[in-house]
Protein backbone atom coordinates (compact mmCIF):
# COMPACT_ATOMS: atom_id res chain seq x y z
CA UNK A 1 0.00 0.00 0.00
CA UNK A 2 1.42 3.35 -1.04
CA UNK A 3 0.65 6.15 1.40
CA UNK A 4 0.13 9.75 0.29
CA UNK A 5 0.35 12.72 2.63
CA UNK A 6 -2.61 15.11 2.87
CA UNK A 7 -3.74 17.88 5.20
CA UNK A 8 -7.17 17.74 6.79
CA UNK A 9 -8.86 20.27 9.03
CA UNK A 10 -10.73 18.55 11.87
CA UNK A 11 -12.85 19.60 14.81
CA UNK A 12 -10.70 20.20 17.91
CA UNK A 13 -12.92 18.08 20.13
CA UNK A 14 -12.83 15.16 17.68
CA UNK A 15 -9.05 15.40 17.47
CA UNK A 16 -8.77 15.45 21.26
CA UNK A 17 -10.82 12.24 21.46
CA UNK A 18 -8.61 10.58 18.85
CA UNK A 19 -5.50 11.65 20.77
CA UNK A 20 -6.96 10.22 24.00
CA UNK A 21 -7.83 6.92 22.34
CA UNK A 22 -4.39 6.67 20.74
CA UNK A 23 -2.66 7.26 24.07
CA UNK A 24 -4.96 4.83 25.87
CA UNK A 25 -4.54 2.06 23.29
CA UNK A 26 -0.93 2.69 22.34
CA UNK A 27 -1.73 3.26 18.66
CA UNK A 28 -0.57 6.15 16.51
CA UNK A 29 -3.18 8.82 15.78
CA UNK A 30 -2.48 8.42 12.08
CA UNK A 31 -3.71 4.82 12.24
CA UNK A 32 -7.13 6.03 13.41
CA UNK A 33 -7.27 8.66 10.68
CA UNK A 34 -6.27 6.16 7.96
CA UNK A 35 -8.95 3.77 9.20
CA UNK A 36 -11.60 6.51 9.13
CA UNK A 37 -10.53 7.63 5.66
CA UNK A 38 -10.68 4.03 4.41
CA UNK A 39 -14.21 3.58 5.79
CA UNK A 40 -15.31 6.75 4.00
CA UNK A 41 -13.75 5.55 0.76
CA UNK A 42 -15.56 2.20 1.01
CA UNK A 43 -18.86 3.86 1.88
CA UNK A 44 -18.78 6.15 -1.14
CA UNK A 45 -17.62 3.51 -3.64
CA UNK A 46 -19.90 2.89 -6.64
CA UNK A 47 -19.96 -0.06 -9.05
CA UNK A 48 -20.93 0.19 -12.70
CA UNK A 49 -22.33 -3.33 -12.98
CA UNK A 50 -25.51 -4.70 -11.40
CA UNK A 51 -25.16 -6.90 -8.34
CA UNK A 52 -26.57 -10.40 -8.51
CA UNK A 53 -28.33 -10.42 -5.14
CA UNK A 54 -30.82 -13.29 -4.84
CA UNK A 55 -34.36 -12.52 -3.75
CA UNK A 56 -35.43 -14.49 -0.71
CA UNK A 57 -39.18 -15.01 -0.52
CA UNK A 58 -40.64 -16.57 2.63
CA UNK A 59 -44.16 -16.31 1.22
CA UNK A 60 -45.12 -13.73 3.82
CA UNK A 61 -43.85 -10.45 5.23
CA UNK A 62 -41.06 -10.74 7.82
CA UNK A 63 -41.12 -8.31 10.73
CA UNK A 64 -38.09 -6.51 12.13
CA UNK A 65 -38.77 -8.22 15.47
CA UNK A 66 -38.59 -11.64 13.78
CA UNK A 67 -35.26 -10.76 12.17
CA UNK A 68 -33.81 -9.51 15.47
CA UNK A 69 -35.05 -12.58 17.35
CA UNK A 70 -33.59 -14.98 14.76
CA UNK A 71 -30.24 -13.17 14.74
CA UNK A 72 -30.12 -13.21 18.56
CA UNK A 73 -30.91 -16.94 18.57
CA UNK A 74 -28.06 -17.66 16.12
CA UNK A 75 -25.58 -15.60 18.14
CA UNK A 76 -26.74 -17.30 21.35
CA UNK A 77 -26.32 -20.76 19.79
CA UNK A 78 -22.77 -19.96 18.68
CA UNK A 79 -21.81 -18.86 22.19
CA UNK A 80 -23.23 -21.95 23.89
CA UNK A 81 -21.99 -24.54 21.37
CA UNK A 82 -18.72 -26.33 22.25
CA UNK A 83 -15.69 -25.25 20.21
CA UNK A 84 -15.12 -27.16 16.99
CA UNK A 85 -18.79 -27.98 16.43
Backbone torsions as a table, in degrees:
resi	resn	phi	psi	omega
1	UNK	NA	125.9	177.5
2	UNK	-91.6	128.9	179.7
3	UNK	-99.6	140.9	178.2
4	UNK	-122.9	135.4	-178.7
5	UNK	-80.1	139.5	176.2
6	UNK	-145.9	161.9	178.0
7	UNK	-112.6	132.7	-178.4
8	UNK	-132.0	133.6	175.1
9	UNK	-89.1	129.4	-178.7
10	UNK	-130.0	159.0	176.5
11	UNK	-64.5	135.4	-177.4
12	UNK	-58.3	-40.8	-178.7
13	UNK	-66.8	-40.1	177.5
14	UNK	-63.1	-43.9	180.0
15	UNK	-63.3	-39.3	178.0
16	UNK	-61.6	-40.7	178.6
17	UNK	-65.7	-39.2	177.6
18	UNK	-64.8	-42.9	178.5
19	UNK	-61.1	-42.3	178.8
20	UNK	-63.2	-45.4	-180.0
21	UNK	-63.4	-41.7	179.8
22	UNK	-62.0	-44.7	179.3
23	UNK	-64.8	-43.0	-177.9
24	UNK	-64.9	-39.9	-174.5
25	UNK	-99.1	-3.2	178.5
26	UNK	68.2	31.7	178.0
27	UNK	-113.1	150.8	175.6
28	UNK	-70.7	145.6	177.4
29	UNK	-56.7	-37.9	-178.0
30	UNK	-60.2	-29.9	178.8
31	UNK	-65.1	-40.8	177.3
32	UNK	-63.8	-43.5	-177.8
33	UNK	-67.3	-40.0	176.8
34	UNK	-63.1	-41.2	179.2
35	UNK	-62.2	-45.0	179.3
36	UNK	-63.1	-43.4	-179.7
37	UNK	-62.7	-41.0	179.4
38	UNK	-63.8	-42.7	178.4
39	UNK	-61.4	-40.5	177.6
40	UNK	-63.4	-43.9	-179.6
41	UNK	-61.4	-43.0	179.1
42	UNK	-65.8	-40.5	-177.8
43	UNK	-64.7	-33.0	-175.8
44	UNK	-95.3	0.1	-178.5
45	UNK	-65.9	142.9	178.4
46	UNK	-127.8	144.5	178.0
47	UNK	-112.8	144.3	-178.2
48	UNK	-84.0	-25.3	-178.5
49	UNK	-94.2	158.4	177.5
50	UNK	-73.7	146.8	175.7
51	UNK	-88.0	142.7	178.2
52	UNK	-96.8	79.3	-178.8
53	UNK	-100.0	119.1	-177.7
54	UNK	-69.0	147.2	176.6
55	UNK	-89.5	127.4	178.0
56	UNK	-105.3	119.9	-177.5
57	UNK	-118.5	114.0	179.0
58	UNK	-90.4	2.6	178.5
59	UNK	80.5	3.1	179.1
60	UNK	-160.6	160.4	176.2
61	UNK	-65.9	144.9	177.6
62	UNK	-110.7	129.2	-178.3
63	UNK	-84.4	158.4	176.3
64	UNK	-60.7	-38.3	178.7
65	UNK	-60.6	-42.0	179.4
66	UNK	-63.6	-40.4	178.3
67	UNK	-64.7	-47.1	179.8
68	UNK	-61.6	-43.3	-179.2
69	UNK	-63.5	-43.9	179.6
70	UNK	-64.1	-44.5	178.7
71	UNK	-62.3	-42.2	179.0
72	UNK	-63.9	-39.4	178.0
73	UNK	-62.5	-43.6	-179.9
74	UNK	-63.6	-45.2	179.4
75	UNK	-62.6	-43.4	179.7
76	UNK	-62.0	-42.5	178.5
77	UNK	-61.9	-40.0	-178.7
78	UNK	-67.3	-32.0	-178.6
79	UNK	-80.4	-22.1	-178.0
80	UNK	-99.9	-12.3	-179.6
81	UNK	-78.3	137.7	176.9
82	UNK	-60.7	148.6	-179.3
83	UNK	-58.9	142.7	177.2
84	UNK	88.4	-2.5	179.4
85	UNK	-90.0	NA	NA
